Amino acid sequence: MPGRLKPSRHGELDRIGRRVLSCFLDLTAFSCAVLVAFELRFDGALPAQILHPMFLAMFVWAGLQSAAFIGFRVSSDHWRHTSMYDAARVLVASLAGSIAGVLVILMLLGPWSIPRSVYVLDWLLASLFTLGGRMAVRVAITARMLIRNEGQLTRTVIYGAGSAGLALILELRQNESLKCDVIGLIDDNLRKANLNLHGKKVLGTGKNLGALVRKHSVKKVLIAIPSATGQQMVRILKYALEAKVEYQTVPSLGELIHDAELGKQVRNVAVEDLLGRNPVRLDQRAIWERIQGKVVMVTGAAGSIGSEICRQIAPFRPLALIGFDEAETPLFQIDRELRKAFPHLVFHPEIGNITHPDNVRRVMQKFQPSIVYHAAAYKHVPMMERHVFAAVENNIFGTWQVALAAAKYGVEDFVMISTDKAVRPTSIMGATKRVAELVIRALQQETGTRFVAVRFGNVLGSNGSVVPIFKEQIAAGGPVTVTHPEMTRYFMTIPEASQLVLQAFSMGNGGEVFVLDMGEPVKIVDLARNLILLSGLQPDRDIKIQFSGVRPGEKIFEELNLKDECLIPTAHTKIKSFVSHFDVDARQIGARLRDLRRIVDMQDVSGLALILKELVPDYNPTSRLLSEALKLASDRSGNTAWPDTTRYGERTVETRLSSSVLMN
């Protein structure tokens, strides 16, 4: 079979040699079992007439039990890895061979030639000798490993006395390369206190970790609780830091599926562990059916989300994948990465800007994609408050151009990446993304393309996101700057976000807005403290946390859906679908976009504030934007009226907007 690894001749001979030796030792154990069984039955004084039946029984039993061991593949096992499962197989195989031997002996010698107690004694002794031999080998190898590594092993405590902790004990015993000397376990379940599991005692709870570290000179803690919530991981992390001991964690069940060797997957604790998020499980078949053999285009392919979407798409065997972006260097890098990881993937890196219609139409016409993932957008809230027209150009008109081209060139499915900031937006970025949602909903009514949007919250580790910024500040010695002590956000990982996009596409019929069940929102200040803890430092002692104030356009709390959007269940338990009762008039949207085009060309801030308010009635412009708009309007008309605004928390809520001023 092409590409399949063939064992070397030396390795094959070694394997055959071990199997032959195993069969010989088992045969010897069965023969000895028969002899000892007869000796025990007759108290060491064997009568002369029993010798012939005994040797015949030895020949029959040894032969049939050996055959049973070969048939049950017991003889092919590595004795050093003998487990309870292997012990059960040994007992069953021995019993099968013993019963077969009894039947043959009865046919050959009759029912009264051998005492019946010998039948039972032989099976018990055969099982004891074969199992004992295997366990002796395992104990000898473990002892040899301990002697060889004496002084090199790291004294270790396993946090978690569940199934993962017990599996880790066995792996650490057998895997010489891990070099861990397990002193014992700790578990927060008081009912497990003082239990002895796999020869290791449960020494106490997490609160006792500091005392145990000092008493037993422990150097490392392995956290073996794959199902731990974010709060549990934070608490365990604090115990480890207070005890001044190194810590690592074992992966979740989803990670273990790809590799059964638990010990090899022990890794450092990551910020994702502290959020307690379980990986999303995809309906692989549905995605495969929609992507395989299709040409797929990803805009913003050089960005954090766009590049991850490309990685997630690649295994589903698209006919070709087009990565469209104007950022040359990161597009070059994702091209190299995909070619190396997926040699059979046809990937076309295309340079272009979504706001230039000719760029978009050229690529669409050349490759004729069936599926478009639209991830290109400006996303930084404070930056877009300073560059409002750039946000409109990219997020609204860019989406409009890509969507129009998709409809013109027969794209079957169009998936737009949106954001939770589009819900009751207080920023230009959120408002433009909300208008982009309205744009594709309007086109849904006019074309045959299926248009859907996918909303999600903040993405951990994406370019310019809060986690890399916090890490830079921690590395510099602080302080870590947080805007507000009550600031909360929904978080998800980059792979989660990208997988949601793929899953939503496979379920969409057109016009839906999909949202992942993102769990509970996280306080940004808690995230900052957890990252400081992960760095092995103490918040407010080693690294200070400073509050810098809410920036223009930011909200204290984010929301996932609008009041007029009703929840519709989907086939995926982690994904919600929102459909709005608010009808989008395609002709009205088109007219407003033409008005918006003129406003952008004129760089009219006041006109921009007004038209965005009309398109998104629950949009609350920031005081800064309103000030600029009204100042511009005042300069033009001589009217010095100012809007009446009310501050609620840190969010600017417009209560009266002077339309007479903004209309000038």
C-alpha positions as CSV (number, residue, x, y, z in Angstrom):
1,M,0.0,0.0,0.0
2,P,1.6,3.3,-1.1
3,G,2.7,5.5,1.8
4,R,2.3,2.8,4.4
5,L,5.3,2.3,6.7
6,K,6.9,-1.1,6.5
7,P,8.7,-2.5,9.5
8,S,12.4,-3.0,9.2
9,R,13.8,-6.6,8.9
10,H,15.5,-6.2,12.3
11,G,12.2,-5.0,13.9
12,E,10.3,-7.9,12.3
13,L,12.8,-10.4,13.6
14,D,12.7,-8.9,17.0
15,R,8.9,-9.1,17.1
16,I,8.9,-12.7,16.0
17,G,11.5,-13.6,18.6
18,R,9.5,-12.0,21.4
19,R,6.4,-13.9,20.3
20,V,8.3,-17.3,20.2
21,L,9.8,-16.6,23.6
22,S,6.3,-15.7,25.0
23,C,4.8,-19.0,23.6
24,F,7.7,-21.0,25.0
25,L,7.3,-19.5,28.5
26,D,3.5,-20.0,28.4
27,L,4.0,-23.6,27.4
28,T,6.4,-24.1,30.3
29,A,3.9,-22.5,32.7
30,F,1.1,-24.8,31.5
31,S,3.3,-27.9,31.9
32,C,4.4,-26.9,35.4
33,A,0.8,-26.2,36.3
34,V,-0.2,-29.8,35.5
35,L,2.8,-31.2,37.5
36,V,2.1,-29.0,40.5
37,A,-1.7,-29.8,40.4
38,F,-1.0,-33.6,40.6
39,E,1.6,-33.1,43.3
40,L,-0.8,-31.0,45.4
41,R,-3.6,-33.5,44.9
42,F,-1.5,-36.5,46.1
43,D,0.5,-34.5,48.7
44,G,3.8,-35.2,46.8
45,A,3.4,-39.0,46.8
46,L,2.4,-39.8,43.2
47,P,1.2,-43.4,42.8
48,A,2.8,-45.3,39.8
49,Q,-0.6,-45.8,38.1
50,I,-1.2,-42.0,37.9
51,L,2.0,-41.2,36.0
52,H,0.7,-42.2,32.5
53,P,-2.5,-40.2,32.9
54,M,-0.5,-37.3,34.3
55,F,1.9,-37.1,31.3
56,L,-0.9,-37.5,28.9
57,A,-2.9,-34.7,30.6
58,M,0.3,-32.5,30.6
59,F,0.6,-33.0,26.8
60,V,-3.1,-32.3,26.1
61,W,-3.5,-29.4,28.5
62,A,-0.2,-27.6,27.6
63,G,-1.0,-28.0,23.9
64,L,-4.6,-26.8,24.0
65,Q,-4.0,-24.0,26.5
66,S,-1.1,-22.7,24.3
67,A,-3.4,-22.9,21.3
68,A,-6.1,-21.0,23.2
69,F,-3.5,-18.3,24.1
70,I,-2.5,-18.0,20.4
71,G,-6.2,-17.9,19.4
72,F,-7.0,-15.1,21.9
73,R,-3.8,-13.3,20.8
74,V,-2.6,-13.3,24.4
75,S,0.9,-14.5,23.5
76,S,1.4,-11.5,21.1
77,D,1.0,-9.0,23.9
78,H,3.9,-7.0,25.5
79,W,4.2,-8.4,29.0
80,R,5.5,-5.0,30.3
81,H,2.1,-3.4,29.5
82,T,-0.1,-6.0,31.2
83,S,-3.3,-4.4,32.4
84,M,-6.5,-5.5,34.1
85,Y,-8.0,-6.0,30.6
86,D,-5.1,-8.2,29.7
87,A,-5.5,-10.2,32.9
88,A,-9.1,-10.9,32.1
89,R,-8.1,-12.1,28.6
90,V,-5.5,-14.4,30.2
91,L,-8.1,-15.9,32.5
92,V,-10.6,-16.4,29.7
93,A,-8.0,-18.0,27.4
94,S,-6.7,-20.3,30.1
95,L,-10.3,-21.3,31.0
96,A,-11.1,-22.1,27.4
97,G,-7.9,-24.2,26.9
98,S,-8.5,-26.0,30.2
99,I,-12.1,-26.9,29.3
100,A,-11.0,-28.1,25.9
101,G,-8.3,-30.2,27.6
102,V,-10.8,-31.7,30.1
103,L,-13.1,-32.8,27.2
104,V,-10.2,-34.4,25.3
105,I,-8.9,-36.2,28.5
106,L,-12.3,-37.5,29.3
107,M,-12.6,-39.0,25.8
108,L,-9.2,-40.5,25.9
109,L,-9.0,-41.8,29.5
110,G,-12.6,-41.9,30.7
111,P,-14.2,-40.1,33.7
112,W,-12.4,-41.8,36.5
113,S,-8.7,-41.8,35.5
114,I,-7.9,-38.4,36.9
115,P,-9.3,-36.9,40.2
116,R,-11.7,-34.1,39.5
117,S,-9.9,-31.7,41.8
118,V,-7.0,-31.8,39.4
119,Y,-9.1,-30.1,36.7
120,V,-9.8,-27.1,38.9
121,L,-6.2,-27.0,40.3
122,D,-4.7,-27.0,36.9
123,W,-6.8,-24.0,35.7
124,L,-6.0,-22.0,38.8
125,L,-2.3,-22.8,38.7
126,A,-2.1,-22.2,34.9
127,S,-3.7,-18.8,35.4
128,L,-1.5,-18.0,38.3
129,F,1.7,-18.9,36.6
130,T,1.0,-17.1,33.3
131,L,-0.3,-14.0,35.0
132,G,2.4,-14.1,37.6
133,G,5.1,-14.2,34.9
134,R,3.6,-11.2,33.1
135,M,3.4,-9.2,36.3
136,A,6.9,-10.2,37.3
137,V,8.2,-8.9,34.0
138,R,6.3,-5.6,34.4
139,V,7.5,-5.1,38.0
140,A,11.1,-5.9,36.9
141,I,11.0,-3.4,34.0
142,T,9.5,-0.7,36.2
143,A,12.1,-1.3,38.9
144,R,14.9,-1.2,36.3
145,M,13.5,2.1,35.0
146,L,13.4,3.5,38.5
147,I,17.0,2.4,39.3
148,R,18.3,3.7,35.9
149,N,16.6,7.1,36.4
150,E,17.3,7.4,40.1
151,G,18.1,11.0,40.9
152,Q,16.7,12.1,37.5
153,L,13.0,11.8,38.2
154,T,10.9,14.8,39.0
155,R,8.9,14.4,42.2
156,T,5.3,14.8,41.0
157,V,1.8,15.0,42.4
158,I,-1.2,14.4,40.2
159,Y,-4.2,16.7,40.9
160,G,-7.3,14.7,40.2
161,A,-8.0,11.1,41.3
162,G,-10.5,10.4,38.6
163,S,-10.1,8.2,35.5
164,A,-7.7,10.7,33.8
165,G,-5.5,10.7,36.9
166,L,-5.4,6.9,37.1
167,A,-4.6,6.6,33.4
168,L,-1.8,9.1,33.9
169,I,-0.3,7.1,36.7
170,L,-0.1,4.0,34.5
171,E,1.4,6.1,31.6
172,L,4.0,7.7,33.8
173,R,5.1,4.2,35.1
174,Q,5.5,2.8,31.6
175,N,6.9,5.8,29.7
176,E,10.5,6.2,30.7
177,S,11.0,9.4,28.8
178,L,8.5,11.3,31.0
179,K,10.8,11.0,34.0
180,C,8.2,11.6,36.7
181,D,8.2,10.0,40.2
182,V,4.5,10.1,41.3
183,I,4.4,10.8,45.1
184,G,0.6,10.6,45.3
185,L,-2.6,12.2,44.3
186,I,-4.7,15.1,45.5
187,D,-8.4,15.6,44.9
188,D,-11.0,18.1,46.1
189,N,-13.5,15.3,46.7
190,L,-13.3,14.6,50.4
191,R,-14.7,11.1,49.9
192,K,-11.5,10.1,48.1
193,A,-9.2,11.1,51.0
194,N,-6.7,8.4,52.0
195,L,-7.8,6.0,49.2
196,N,-5.0,4.0,47.6
197,L,-5.4,4.0,43.8
198,H,-2.9,2.0,41.6
199,G,-0.6,2.0,44.6
200,K,-0.7,5.8,45.1
201,K,-2.4,7.4,48.0
202,V,-4.8,10.4,47.8
203,L,-2.9,12.7,50.1
204,G,-5.4,15.5,50.5
205,T,-7.2,18.3,48.7
206,G,-5.9,21.3,46.8
207,K,-5.8,23.4,50.0
208,N,-3.1,20.9,51.3
209,L,-0.9,21.3,48.2
210,G,1.5,23.8,49.7
211,A,2.1,21.6,52.8
212,L,2.5,18.5,50.6
213,V,5.0,20.2,48.3
214,R,7.2,21.1,51.3
215,K,6.8,17.8,53.0
216,H,7.6,15.6,50.0
217,S,9.8,18.0,48.0
218,V,7.4,18.0,45.1
219,K,8.6,19.9,42.0
220,K,5.6,19.4,39.6
221,V,1.8,19.2,39.7
222,L,0.1,17.5,36.8
223,I,-3.6,18.6,36.6
224,A,-5.6,15.6,35.5
225,I,-9.1,17.0,35.4
226,P,-10.0,17.4,31.7
227,S,-13.6,18.3,32.5
228,A,-12.6,21.2,34.9
229,T,-14.5,24.4,34.5
230,G,-12.7,27.8,34.1
231,Q,-13.3,28.6,37.8
232,Q,-11.9,25.2,38.9
233,M,-8.8,25.8,36.8
234,V,-8.2,29.2,38.2
235,R,-8.5,27.9,41.7
236,I,-6.1,25.0,41.0
237,L,-3.7,27.5,39.4
238,K,-3.7,29.7,42.5
239,Y,-3.0,26.7,44.7
240,A,0.0,25.7,42.5
241,L,1.4,29.3,42.4
242,E,1.0,29.7,46.2
243,A,2.9,26.4,46.6
244,K,5.6,27.6,44.2
245,V,5.5,24.5,42.1
246,E,5.6,23.8,38.4
247,Y,2.2,22.9,36.8
248,Q,1.0,21.3,33.6
249,T,-2.4,19.8,32.5
250,V,-3.7,16.9,30.5
251,P,-5.9,17.4,27.5
252,S,-9.7,17.1,27.2
253,L,-11.4,14.0,25.8
254,G,-11.6,15.7,22.4
255,E,-7.8,16.0,22.3
256,L,-7.3,12.5,23.5
257,I,-9.3,11.0,20.6
258,H,-6.4,11.9,18.3
259,D,-3.7,10.2,20.4
260,A,-4.3,7.5,23.0
261,E,-1.1,8.1,24.8
262,L,-2.1,10.5,27.6
263,G,1.4,11.2,28.9
264,K,2.6,12.5,25.6
265,Q,-0.1,15.2,25.6
266,V,0.7,16.7,28.9
267,R,1.1,20.4,28.2
268,N,1.3,23.8,29.9
269,V,-2.0,25.4,31.1
270,A,-3.4,27.8,28.5
271,V,-5.8,30.7,28.9
272,E,-8.4,28.6,27.1
273,D,-8.3,26.2,30.0
274,L,-9.2,29.0,32.4
275,L,-12.3,29.8,30.4
276,G,-13.5,26.2,30.8
277,R,-14.7,26.0,27.2
278,N,-15.2,22.6,25.6
279,P,-14.4,22.2,21.9
280,V,-17.3,22.4,19.5
281,R,-18.1,19.1,17.8
282,L,-18.9,19.5,14.1
283,D,-21.4,17.6,11.9
284,Q,-18.5,16.6,9.6
285,R,-20.8,14.8,7.1
286,A,-23.0,17.9,6.5
287,I,-19.9,20.1,6.0
288,W,-18.2,17.5,3.8
289,E,-21.3,17.3,1.5
290,R,-21.4,21.0,1.0
291,I,-17.7,21.7,0.5
292,Q,-16.2,18.6,-1.2
293,G,-15.5,19.2,-4.9
294,K,-16.5,22.9,-4.7
295,V,-14.4,26.0,-5.4
296,V,-14.3,28.1,-2.1
297,M,-13.3,31.7,-1.8
298,V,-12.3,33.4,1.5
299,T,-12.0,37.1,1.8
300,G,-9.7,38.4,4.5
301,A,-7.8,35.1,4.2
302,A,-4.6,36.6,5.7
303,G,-6.4,37.6,8.9
304,S,-6.8,35.6,12.1
305,I,-10.3,34.3,11.4
306,G,-9.9,34.1,7.6
307,S,-6.7,32.1,7.8
308,E,-8.2,29.7,10.3
309,I,-11.2,29.2,8.1
310,C,-8.8,28.2,5.3
311,R,-7.2,25.7,7.6
312,Q,-10.6,24.3,8.6
313,I,-11.8,24.0,5.0
314,A,-8.7,22.3,3.6
315,P,-9.4,18.8,5.1
316,F,-12.9,18.8,3.4
317,R,-11.3,18.4,-0.1
318,P,-12.5,21.5,-1.9
319,L,-11.8,21.5,-5.7
320,A,-9.9,24.7,-5.1
321,L,-9.5,27.3,-2.3
322,I,-9.0,31.0,-3.1
323,G,-7.5,33.2,-0.4
324,F,-8.3,36.9,-1.2
325,D,-6.6,39.7,0.8
326,E,-4.6,42.8,0.3
327,A,-2.0,42.0,3.0
328,E,0.8,40.4,1.0
329,T,3.1,39.0,3.6
330,P,0.6,37.2,5.8
331,L,-1.1,35.9,2.6
332,F,2.2,34.5,1.5
333,Q,2.7,32.9,4.9
334,I,-0.7,31.1,4.9
335,D,0.0,30.0,1.3
336,R,3.2,28.3,2.5
337,E,1.6,26.8,5.5
338,L,-1.3,25.3,3.6
339,R,0.9,23.9,0.8
340,K,3.0,22.1,3.5
341,A,0.1,20.8,5.6
342,F,-2.2,19.9,2.7
343,P,0.0,19.0,-0.3
344,H,-3.1,18.0,-2.4
345,L,-4.9,21.3,-1.8
346,V,-5.2,23.6,-4.7
347,F,-4.7,27.1,-3.1
348,H,-4.7,30.3,-5.0
349,P,-3.5,33.4,-3.0
350,E,-5.1,36.4,-4.7
351,I,-4.0,40.0,-3.9
352,G,-6.9,42.5,-3.9
353,N,-9.1,44.9,-2.0
354,I,-12.8,44.3,-1.4
355,T,-13.6,48.0,-1.9
356,H,-12.3,47.8,-5.4
357,P,-15.1,46.2,-7.5
358,D,-12.7,45.3,-10.4
359,N,-10.5,43.3,-8.0
360,V,-13.5,41.3,-6.7
361,R,-15.0,40.8,-10.1
362,R,-11.7,39.6,-11.6
363,V,-11.3,36.9,-9.0
364,M,-14.9,35.8,-9.1
365,Q,-14.9,35.6,-12.9
366,K,-11.6,33.8,-13.0
367,F,-12.4,31.1,-10.5
368,Q,-16.2,30.9,-10.4
369,P,-16.5,30.0,-6.7
370,S,-19.5,28.2,-5.4
371,I,-19.0,29.3,-1.8
372,V,-17.7,32.6,-0.4
373,Y,-16.7,33.2,3.2
374,H,-16.6,36.9,3.8
375,A,-14.2,37.6,6.6
376,A,-12.6,40.8,5.4
377,A,-13.5,43.7,7.7
378,Y,-12.1,46.4,9.9
379,K,-12.7,45.3,13.5
380,H,-10.9,47.6,16.0
381,V,-13.6,49.7,17.8
382,P,-11.5,52.7,19.0
383,M,-9.6,52.9,15.7
384,M,-12.8,52.9,13.6
385,E,-14.2,55.7,15.8
386,R,-11.3,57.8,14.5
387,H,-11.7,56.6,10.9
388,V,-15.4,56.4,10.4
389,F,-15.4,56.7,6.6
390,A,-12.8,53.9,6.3
391,A,-15.1,51.7,8.4
392,V,-18.1,52.4,6.1
393,E,-16.0,51.9,3.0
394,N,-14.7,48.5,4.1
395,N,-17.4,47.0,6.2
396,I,-20.5,48.2,4.3
397,F,-19.4,49.0,0.7
398,G,-16.8,46.2,0.7
399,T,-19.5,43.7,1.8
400,W,-21.9,45.2,-0.8
401,Q,-19.3,44.7,-3.6
402,V,-18.4,41.1,-2.6
403,A,-22.1,40.2,-2.2
404,L,-23.1,41.7,-5.6
405,A,-20.3,39.9,-7.3
406,A,-21.3,36.7,-5.6
407,A,-24.8,37.0,-6.9
408,K,-23.7,38.0,-10.4
409,Y,-21.3,35.1,-10.8
410,G,-23.6,32.4,-9.4
411,V,-22.2,31.8,-6.0
412,E,-24.4,29.3,-4.2
413,D,-23.6,30.1,-0.6
414,F,-22.3,33.4,1.0
415,V,-21.3,33.4,4.7
416,M,-20.6,36.8,6.3
417,I,-18.6,37.1,9.5
418,S,-20.4,39.5,11.9
419,T,-19.9,40.4,15.5
420,D,-21.9,40.7,18.7
421,K,-21.0,44.4,18.5
422,A,-23.6,44.7,15.8
423,V,-26.3,44.3,18.5
424,R,-27.5,47.7,19.7
425,P,-24.2,49.2,18.5
426,T,-22.5,52.1,20.2
427,S,-19.6,52.1,17.8
428,I,-19.1,52.8,14.1
429,M,-17.6,49.3,13.8
430,G,-20.7,47.7,15.3
431,A,-23.1,49.9,13.3
432,T,-21.3,49.2,10.0
433,K,-21.4,45.4,10.6
434,R,-25.1,45.7,11.4
435,V,-25.7,47.5,8.1
436,A,-23.7,44.8,6.4
437,E,-26.1,42.2,7.8
438,L,-29.0,44.2,6.4
439,V,-27.3,44.4,3.1
440,I,-27.0,40.6,2.6
441,R,-30.5,40.1,3.9
442,A,-31.7,42.5,1.2
443,L,-29.8,40.7,-1.5
444,Q,-31.3,37.4,-0.2
445,Q,-34.7,38.6,-1.5
446,E,-33.4,39.5,-4.9
447,T,-31.0,36.7,-5.8
448,G,-30.6,33.0,-5.8
449,T,-27.6,33.0,-3.6
450,R,-28.0,31.8,0.0
451,F,-26.8,34.6,2.3
452,V,-26.2,34.0,6.0
453,A,-24.3,35.8,8.7
454,V,-22.5,34.4,11.7
455,R,-22.1,36.4,14.9
456,F,-19.6,35.7,17.6
457,G,-17.8,37.5,20.4
458,N,-14.2,38.3,21.0
459,V,-11.7,35.7,19.7
460,L,-8.8,34.7,21.9
461,G,-5.5,35.3,20.3
462,S,-6.6,37.0,17.2
463,N,-4.5,39.8,15.8
464,G,-4.8,42.9,18.0
465,S,-7.1,41.2,20.5
466,V,-6.8,41.7,24.2
467,V,-4.9,38.5,25.1
468,P,-1.7,39.3,23.0
469,I,-1.8,42.8,24.3
470,F,-2.0,41.6,27.9
471,K,0.9,39.2,27.3
472,E,3.1,42.0,26.0
473,Q,2.3,44.1,29.0
474,I,3.1,41.3,31.4
475,A,6.4,40.5,29.6
476,A,7.3,44.2,29.9
477,G,6.7,44.0,33.7
478,G,3.3,45.7,33.6
479,P,1.1,47.5,34.3
480,V,-1.7,45.6,32.6
481,T,-4.3,48.1,31.4
482,V,-8.0,47.3,31.6
483,T,-10.6,49.8,30.5
484,H,-13.2,49.3,33.2
485,P,-13.6,46.9,36.3
486,E,-17.1,45.7,35.1
487,M,-16.2,45.3,31.4
488,T,-17.3,41.9,30.2
489,R,-17.1,40.0,26.9
490,Y,-18.0,36.7,25.4
491,F,-14.9,34.8,24.3
492,M,-14.2,31.9,22.0
493,T,-11.1,30.4,20.4
494,I,-10.1,31.0,16.8
495,P,-10.8,27.3,15.9
496,E,-14.2,27.5,17.6
497,A,-15.1,30.6,15.7
498,S,-14.0,29.1,12.4
499,Q,-15.8,25.9,13.0
500,L,-19.0,27.8,13.7
501,V,-18.7,29.5,10.4
502,L,-18.4,26.1,8.6
503,Q,-21.2,24.5,10.5
504,A,-23.6,27.5,10.0
505,F,-22.9,27.4,6.3
506,S,-23.9,23.7,6.1
507,M,-27.2,24.5,7.9
508,G,-28.1,27.8,6.3
509,N,-31.1,28.2,3.9
510,G,-30.6,32.0,3.5
511,G,-31.4,35.0,5.6
512,E,-30.4,33.5,9.0
513,V,-28.0,35.0,11.6
514,F,-26.2,32.2,13.5
515,V,-24.7,32.6,17.0
516,L,-22.7,30.1,19.0
517,D,-23.7,29.2,22.5
518,M,-20.7,31.0,24.0
519,G,-21.5,30.3,27.7
520,E,-21.1,33.0,30.3
521,P,-19.4,36.3,29.6
522,V,-16.0,36.8,31.2
523,K,-14.9,39.9,33.0
524,I,-11.8,41.4,31.3
525,V,-10.2,42.2,34.6
526,D,-10.5,38.5,35.6
527,L,-9.0,37.5,32.2
528,A,-6.1,39.8,33.0
529,R,-5.6,38.4,36.4
530,N,-5.7,34.8,35.0
531,L,-3.0,35.6,32.4
532,I,-0.8,37.1,35.1
533,L,-1.3,33.8,37.1
534,L,-0.4,31.8,34.0
535,S,2.9,33.7,33.8
536,G,3.8,32.5,37.3
537,L,3.2,35.9,38.9
538,Q,0.8,37.4,41.3
539,P,-1.7,40.0,40.2
540,D,-1.5,43.4,42.0
541,R,1.7,42.3,43.7
542,D,4.1,41.4,40.8
543,I,2.1,43.0,38.0
544,K,-0.2,45.9,38.6
545,I,-3.6,46.3,37.0
546,Q,-4.6,49.8,36.0
547,F,-8.0,51.0,34.8
548,S,-7.7,53.3,31.8
549,G,-11.4,54.2,31.2
550,V,-13.8,53.1,28.5
551,R,-12.7,54.1,25.0
552,P,-15.0,55.7,22.5
553,G,-17.6,53.2,21.1
554,E,-17.1,50.5,23.7
555,K,-19.9,49.0,25.7
556,I,-19.6,47.6,29.2
557,F,-21.7,44.5,28.3
558,E,-22.1,42.9,24.9
559,E,-25.3,41.3,23.7
560,L,-25.9,38.5,21.2
561,N,-29.3,39.2,19.7
562,L,-31.8,42.0,19.1
563,K,-35.2,42.3,20.8
564,D,-37.0,41.7,17.5
565,E,-35.0,38.5,16.8
566,C,-36.6,35.2,17.8
567,L,-34.6,32.1,18.6
568,I,-35.0,29.1,16.3
569,P,-33.4,25.8,17.2
570,T,-30.9,24.2,14.8
571,A,-29.7,20.7,14.3
572,H,-26.5,21.6,16.3
573,T,-27.0,22.0,20.1
574,K,-24.3,24.7,20.3
575,I,-25.6,26.9,17.6
576,K,-28.6,29.2,17.7
577,S,-30.4,30.8,14.7
578,F,-32.0,34.2,14.9
579,V,-34.5,35.4,12.4
580,S,-35.7,39.0,12.7
581,H,-39.3,40.0,12.3
582,F,-38.0,43.3,10.8
583,D,-38.5,43.1,7.0
584,V,-35.6,44.5,4.9
585,D,-36.7,46.4,1.8
586,A,-34.1,45.7,-0.9
587,R,-35.0,48.9,-2.8
588,Q,-34.9,51.0,0.3
589,I,-31.5,49.6,1.3
590,G,-30.2,50.3,-2.2
591,A,-31.4,53.9,-2.0
592,R,-29.9,54.4,1.4
593,L,-26.6,53.0,0.2
594,R,-26.5,55.5,-2.7
595,D,-27.2,58.3,-0.1
596,L,-24.4,56.8,2.1
597,R,-22.1,56.8,-0.9
598,R,-22.6,60.6,-1.5
599,I,-22.1,61.2,2.3
600,V,-18.8,59.3,2.3
601,D,-17.6,61.1,-0.8
602,M,-18.4,64.4,0.9
603,Q,-16.8,63.3,4.1
604,D,-20.0,64.5,5.9
605,V,-19.9,63.3,9.5
606,S,-23.3,64.7,10.4
607,G,-24.9,63.1,7.4
608,L,-23.2,59.8,8.3
609,A,-24.5,59.9,11.9
610,L,-28.0,60.6,10.7
611,I,-28.2,57.9,8.0
612,L,-26.6,55.2,10.2
613,K,-29.3,56.1,12.8
614,E,-32.0,55.7,10.2
615,L,-30.6,52.3,9.0
616,V,-30.0,51.0,12.5
617,P,-32.5,52.7,14.9
618,D,-30.9,51.3,18.0
619,Y,-27.5,52.7,17.1
620,N,-26.2,55.1,19.8
621,P,-23.4,57.3,18.4
622,T,-20.6,58.2,20.8
623,S,-20.5,61.7,22.2
624,R,-17.3,62.2,20.3
625,L,-18.9,61.4,16.9
626,L,-21.9,63.6,17.8
627,S,-19.6,66.4,18.8
628,E,-17.8,66.2,15.5
629,A,-21.0,66.0,13.5
630,L,-22.7,68.9,15.3
631,K,-19.5,71.0,15.2
632,L,-19.4,70.5,11.4
633,A,-23.1,71.3,11.1
634,S,-22.7,74.3,13.3
635,D,-19.8,75.6,11.2
636,R,-22.0,75.2,8.1
637,S,-25.2,76.7,9.4
638,G,-24.2,78.9,12.3
639,N,-26.5,76.9,14.5
640,T,-24.9,76.1,17.9
641,A,-27.5,73.7,19.2
642,W,-26.1,70.6,20.9
643,P,-27.9,67.2,21.5
644,D,-29.1,66.3,24.9
645,T,-27.2,63.1,26.0
646,T,-27.4,61.1,29.1
647,R,-24.6,58.9,30.4
648,Y,-25.7,55.5,31.7
649,G,-22.7,53.7,33.2
650,E,-20.0,54.3,30.5
651,R,-22.5,54.0,27.6
652,T,-23.6,57.1,25.7
653,V,-27.4,57.0,25.1
654,E,-28.8,59.6,22.7
655,T,-32.0,61.1,24.1
656,R,-32.6,64.0,21.6
657,L,-30.8,64.6,18.3
658,S,-31.3,68.0,16.7
659,S,-32.4,67.0,13.2
660,S,-32.5,70.6,12.1
661,V,-28.7,70.8,12.7
662,L,-27.9,67.4,11.2
663,M,-30.0,68.1,8.1
664,N,-28.0,71.2,7.2
